[in-house]
Amino acid sequence: MQLDIAQQGARSRASNVHLVRTGQRGRPLVVLIHAVGVDLTYWGEQIEALAASYDVIAYDLPGHGRSDKPEKGFGFAEAVATLSQLIEGAAAGPVHLVGLSVGGMIAQHLVLARPDLVRSLSLIDSISTFPDQVRAALRERARLTRAEGMEAILKATIERWFTEDFAARRPDVIERVTRTLLADDPEVHAGMWEMIATLDTAPRLPGVAKPALVMVGEHDPTTPVAASRLMADSIPGATLHVIAGASHMAPLEKPAEANRVLTDFLAAH
């Protein structure tokens, strides 16, 4: 199901990003951080599942959806500043952070920089570091995007994000993602990949003292199960859940299972 949430949004005065806020005011706040290249509407299934029990915010990362491009470029420090301002403007206490892919990377940086803002951490199809050859490949992806546009990386992106079986069964989702990616600003996309290539939170994860859930698709080639297991093993007390049959966009491919695991985790914390 895709919720019609595109017109329900507002602009955060604190962080100057577009967001949707729904659910139960006064209940614990859940903040959803989407993947590179898409927008907050891709959390539709999760927003619906969470809104009955939580106060829920999903926001468009700078340069994505209806949020403006960042004035200072793309970097994890800037992403953390934006998210910190959003949380401080919206909540009286710490929040449940849920991040998909780069959203999980931003969530890691936030919990390390501002643990006072975080109640729990859910990292979905994310990662904490890369080998040097992967960093080089990510920078090459940024170069290609900047030089040749979104069309140049579209096919490979779809193949990384979804299993062949899902793509065959859900052409509507593939068409939607294709439209979204082709509408993206190549400069924004390239800047995000250059930011992602700098990721290296792994050495600091043992110092995270928050409840953590690590969720990953069984067939995720981008942030594989082994990398998720490393994160879960590094964060004290973290839980690992592998979603069978899913790839890099597990909440889209297997929303019922992803929602069940996420809501069970949040209810416990």
VMD Tcl script that draws the C-alpha trace (Angstrom):
set ca {
  {0.00 0.00 0.00}
  {1.18 3.54 -0.79}
  {-0.30 6.19 1.48}
  {-1.38 9.46 -0.08}
  {0.86 11.52 2.17}
  {2.51 13.80 -0.36}
  {0.18 16.71 0.41}
  {0.10 16.27 4.19}
  {3.56 17.66 4.79}
  {4.91 20.80 6.35}
  {8.28 22.49 6.55}
  {10.23 22.20 9.77}
  {11.06 25.71 10.97}
  {13.98 24.32 12.94}
  {15.69 22.34 10.18}
  {14.16 23.73 6.94}
  {13.23 20.32 5.54}
  {9.90 19.01 4.33}
  {8.29 16.49 6.66}
  {5.11 14.60 7.45}
  {4.00 14.26 11.08}
  {1.16 11.93 11.97}
  {0.04 9.47 14.62}
  {-0.45 9.98 18.34}
  {0.88 13.23 19.80}
  {2.15 12.68 23.30}
  {3.30 9.15 22.51}
  {6.99 8.34 21.87}
  {8.24 9.93 18.66}
  {9.58 7.79 15.81}
  {11.69 9.55 13.17}
  {12.06 7.81 9.79}
  {15.08 8.55 7.56}
  {14.79 7.33 3.97}
  {17.35 5.96 1.49}
  {19.32 7.93 -1.09}
  {17.42 8.90 -4.21}
  {13.88 8.45 -2.88}
  {11.75 10.46 -0.43}
  {9.58 10.20 2.66}
  {6.61 8.73 0.78}
  {8.52 5.45 0.47}
  {7.87 4.96 4.20}
  {4.12 4.77 3.55}
  {3.66 1.20 4.81}
  {5.70 1.90 7.92}
  {3.93 5.17 8.68}
  {0.59 3.39 8.54}
  {1.82 0.62 10.85}
  {3.36 3.01 13.39}
  {0.79 5.80 13.48}
  {-1.70 3.89 15.64}
  {0.74 3.75 18.57}
  {3.37 6.44 18.02}
  {3.95 10.04 17.08}
  {5.65 9.65 13.68}
  {7.80 11.98 11.60}
  {9.19 11.15 8.17}
  {11.23 13.81 6.41}
  {12.77 14.39 3.01}
  {16.55 14.50 3.21}
  {18.00 17.77 1.89}
  {17.90 17.76 -1.90}
  {15.29 14.99 -1.95}
  {11.53 15.12 -2.38}
  {10.29 18.57 -1.40}
  {13.30 19.58 0.71}
  {15.68 22.23 -0.59}
  {19.28 21.44 -1.44}
  {21.64 21.95 1.49}
  {23.50 25.24 1.47}
  {26.73 23.69 2.74}
  {26.84 20.61 0.51}
  {26.59 16.98 1.55}
  {28.36 15.57 4.58}
  {27.45 13.52 7.62}
  {28.11 16.48 9.92}
  {25.57 18.53 7.97}
  {23.07 15.66 7.95}
  {23.41 15.29 11.73}
  {22.93 19.02 12.23}
  {19.73 18.96 10.17}
  {18.36 15.92 12.00}
  {19.32 17.29 15.43}
  {17.50 20.54 14.70}
  {14.43 18.63 13.49}
  {14.30 16.48 16.64}
  {14.90 19.38 19.01}
  {12.15 21.34 17.31}
  {9.65 18.47 17.45}
  {10.27 16.52 20.64}
  {10.60 17.08 24.36}
  {12.67 13.93 24.80}
  {14.72 11.33 22.93}
  {13.24 9.63 19.86}
  {13.22 6.25 18.19}
  {15.43 6.59 15.09}
  {14.69 4.36 12.08}
  {17.03 4.64 9.10}
  {17.08 2.82 5.77}
  {20.41 2.54 3.93}
  {21.99 6.03 4.10}
  {19.28 6.85 6.63}
  {20.84 4.25 8.89}
  {24.26 5.80 8.35}
  {22.93 9.20 9.38}
  {21.26 7.60 12.40}
  {24.58 6.08 13.46}
  {26.29 9.44 13.24}
  {23.52 11.08 15.27}
  {23.59 8.55 18.11}
  {27.37 8.96 18.31}
  {27.24 12.77 18.26}
  {24.01 13.37 20.21}
  {23.05 10.28 22.24}
  {20.77 12.48 24.33}
  {18.40 12.73 21.33}
  {18.09 8.98 20.78}
  {15.85 6.49 22.59}
  {16.50 3.54 20.27}
  {18.20 2.83 16.96}
  {16.82 0.77 14.06}
  {19.26 0.29 11.17}
  {17.71 -1.25 8.06}
  {19.80 -2.40 5.08}
  {22.62 -0.19 6.29}
  {26.34 -0.51 7.00}
  {29.07 1.03 9.15}
  {32.20 0.99 6.96}
  {33.55 -0.03 3.53}
  {36.71 -1.60 2.13}
  {38.84 0.82 0.12}
  {37.82 -0.74 -3.20}
  {34.16 -0.16 -2.40}
  {34.85 3.46 -1.46}
  {36.50 3.88 -4.86}
  {33.47 2.32 -6.58}
  {31.11 4.67 -4.72}
  {33.13 7.69 -5.83}
  {33.09 6.38 -9.39}
  {29.30 6.09 -9.15}
  {29.20 9.73 -8.09}
  {31.45 10.73 -11.00}
  {29.32 8.81 -13.50}
  {26.10 10.33 -12.18}
  {27.51 13.83 -12.37}
  {28.90 13.29 -15.87}
  {26.08 11.34 -17.53}
  {22.96 11.84 -15.42}
  {20.60 9.53 -13.58}
  {19.96 7.33 -16.61}
  {23.55 6.09 -16.40}
  {23.05 4.48 -12.99}
  {19.35 3.57 -13.14}
  {19.54 -0.08 -14.23}
  {22.29 -0.98 -11.76}
  {20.42 0.75 -8.94}
  {17.21 -1.18 -9.57}
  {19.17 -4.44 -9.72}
  {20.87 -3.70 -6.39}
  {17.70 -2.65 -4.63}
  {15.27 -5.42 -5.59}
  {15.33 -9.15 -6.22}
  {14.43 -10.36 -9.71}
  {11.39 -12.11 -8.27}
  {10.06 -8.93 -6.68}
  {10.70 -6.89 -9.82}
  {8.71 -9.43 -11.85}
  {5.82 -9.49 -9.35}
  {5.65 -5.77 -8.64}
  {6.33 -3.80 -11.83}
  {4.29 -0.96 -10.30}
  {6.92 -0.46 -7.60}
  {9.75 -0.64 -10.13}
  {8.00 1.93 -12.31}
  {7.49 4.23 -9.34}
  {11.12 3.97 -8.25}
  {12.25 4.53 -11.84}
  {10.21 7.74 -12.08}
  {11.57 8.96 -8.76}
  {15.20 8.27 -9.64}
  {14.97 9.83 -13.10}
  {13.50 12.98 -11.54}
  {16.43 13.28 -9.10}
  {19.04 16.00 -9.43}
  {22.27 14.26 -10.54}
  {24.34 16.72 -8.51}
  {22.42 15.82 -5.35}
  {22.76 12.11 -6.05}
  {26.49 12.43 -6.71}
  {27.00 14.48 -3.56}
  {25.22 11.85 -1.49}
  {27.43 9.07 -2.84}
  {30.55 11.09 -2.11}
  {29.28 11.48 1.45}
  {28.48 7.77 1.74}
  {32.02 6.92 0.58}
  {33.40 8.58 3.73}
  {31.41 6.37 6.14}
  {33.42 4.75 8.94}
  {31.44 4.50 12.16}
  {32.47 0.89 12.84}
  {35.24 1.63 15.39}
  {32.83 3.68 17.53}
  {29.78 1.42 17.55}
  {30.84 -0.49 20.71}
  {30.28 2.79 22.55}
  {26.61 3.01 21.56}
  {24.54 2.55 24.71}
  {21.06 2.46 23.19}
  {18.74 -0.42 22.28}
  {19.43 -1.30 18.65}
  {17.78 -3.35 15.93}
  {19.70 -4.28 12.78}
  {17.50 -5.51 9.94}
  {18.71 -6.63 6.51}
  {17.44 -8.36 3.40}
  {18.85 -11.84 2.87}
  {20.01 -11.00 -0.66}
  {21.16 -7.42 -0.10}
  {24.33 -6.99 -2.21}
  {24.96 -3.40 -1.13}
  {24.86 -3.72 2.65}
  {25.13 -7.50 2.98}
  {24.15 -9.73 5.87}
  {27.78 -10.05 6.97}
  {28.04 -6.27 7.35}
  {24.79 -6.16 9.31}
  {26.01 -8.95 11.57}
  {29.18 -6.94 12.21}
  {27.08 -3.94 13.25}
  {24.85 -6.03 15.48}
  {27.86 -7.69 17.10}
  {29.51 -4.30 17.64}
  {26.59 -2.54 19.35}
  {26.11 -3.96 22.86}
  {22.84 -5.88 23.11}
  {21.78 -5.25 19.50}
  {19.34 -7.60 17.75}
  {19.85 -8.83 14.17}
  {16.94 -9.84 11.94}
  {17.44 -11.14 8.39}
  {14.43 -10.83 6.07}
  {14.35 -13.90 3.85}
  {13.92 -13.29 0.15}
  {14.48 -9.52 0.31}
  {17.24 -7.37 -1.12}
  {18.32 -3.79 -0.30}
  {14.85 -2.25 0.05}
  {13.43 -4.77 2.50}
  {10.67 -2.48 3.87}
  {9.30 -2.16 0.32}
  {9.75 -5.80 -0.63}
  {8.54 -7.36 2.62}
  {6.57 -4.65 4.44}
  {4.51 -6.97 6.65}
  {7.58 -8.69 8.11}
  {9.60 -5.49 8.36}
  {6.73 -3.77 10.16}
  {6.21 -6.67 12.56}
  {9.88 -6.79 13.52}
  {10.09 -3.02 13.87}
  {6.92 -2.59 15.93}
  {7.86 -5.48 18.23}
  {11.26 -3.89 18.83}
  {9.86 -0.42 19.47}
  {7.21 -1.77 21.85}
  {9.97 -3.31 23.97}
  {11.87 -0.03 24.28}
}
mol new
graphics top color blue
foreach p $ca { graphics top sphere $p radius 0.5 }
foreach p [lrange $ca 0 end-1] q [lrange $ca 1 end] { graphics top cylinder $p $q radius 0.2 }
display resetview
